[in-house]
């Protein structure tokens, strides 16, 4: 009978969680650029910069939330595999 194995590096998943946390923080700390639009001088360009800035702020917030959710999922997967591994090891050792 063929044997199957599954290897999951939970430390890599935890590292991914930490890295995504840093990326999320970078997105959250981005500053609002609407006030800088007036420096453009030309009224049409000022309006375009304001419009882009407002849209980017909303997009940046949504991206930060999605990145945070992805990191939380990575950590949850790592925890789940570690828990399952510990339970299987205890079962094999007769510690249940």
C-alpha positions in Angstrom: 0.0 0.0 0.0 1.3 3.5 -0.9 2.1 5.9 1.9 1.1 9.5 1.8 2.6 12.4 3.7 1.8 16.0 4.1 4.4 18.5 5.1 3.4 22.0 6.1 6.1 24.4 7.3 4.1 26.3 10.0 7.0 28.6 10.7 6.9 29.8 7.1 3.2 30.5 7.6 3.9 32.4 10.8 6.6 34.4 9.0 4.1 35.2 6.3 1.7 36.4 9.0 4.4 38.7 10.4 5.4 40.0 6.9 1.8 40.7 6.0 1.3 42.6 9.2 4.2 44.9 8.2 2.7 45.4 4.8 -0.7 46.1 6.3 0.9 48.7 8.7 2.6 50.4 5.7 -0.7 50.7 3.9 -2.4 52.0 7.0 0.3 54.6 7.7 0.0 56.1 4.2 -1.0 59.7 4.5 -3.9 61.5 2.9 -2.6 63.5 -0.1 -5.8 65.5 -0.8 -4.3 68.6 0.8 -1.3 68.5 -1.5 -3.4 68.8 -4.6 -3.5 72.6 -4.3 0.2 72.7 -5.0 -0.5 71.6 -8.6 -1.6 75.1 -9.5 -3.8 74.2 -12.5 -7.5 73.9 -11.4 -8.1 70.8 -13.7 -5.0 69.1 -12.4 -5.9 69.9 -8.8 -9.3 68.2 -9.3 -7.8 65.1 -10.9 -5.2 64.8 -8.1 -8.0 65.2 -5.4 -10.1 62.6 -7.2 -7.3 60.1 -7.5 -6.2 60.7 -3.9 -9.7 60.1 -2.5 -10.1 56.9 -4.5 -6.6 55.7 -3.5 -7.3 56.3 0.2 -10.4 54.1 0.0 -8.5 51.4 -2.0 -5.6 51.6 0.4 -8.0 51.0 3.4 -9.6 48.0 1.6 -6.2 46.5 0.7 -5.0 46.9 4.3 -8.0 45.0 5.5 -7.7 42.2 3.0 -3.9 41.9 3.7 -4.7 41.7 7.4 -7.3 39.0 6.8 -4.8 37.0 4.7 -2.3 37.2 7.5 -4.8 36.0 10.0 -5.7 33.1 7.8 -2.0 32.1 7.5 -1.7 32.2 11.2 -4.9 30.2 11.7 -3.7 27.5 9.2 -0.4 27.2 11.1 -2.2 26.9 14.4 -4.6 24.3 12.9 -1.8 22.1 11.5 0.2 22.4 14.8 -2.8 21.4 16.8 -3.6 18.5 14.5 0.0 17.3 14.6 0.1 17.4 18.4 -3.2 15.5 18.6 -2.0 12.8 16.2 1.3 12.5 18.0 -0.5 12.1 21.3 -2.9 9.5 19.8 0.0 7.5 18.4 1.8 7.7 21.8 -1.4 6.5 23.5 -1.7 9.8 25.5 -5.3 10.4 24.6 
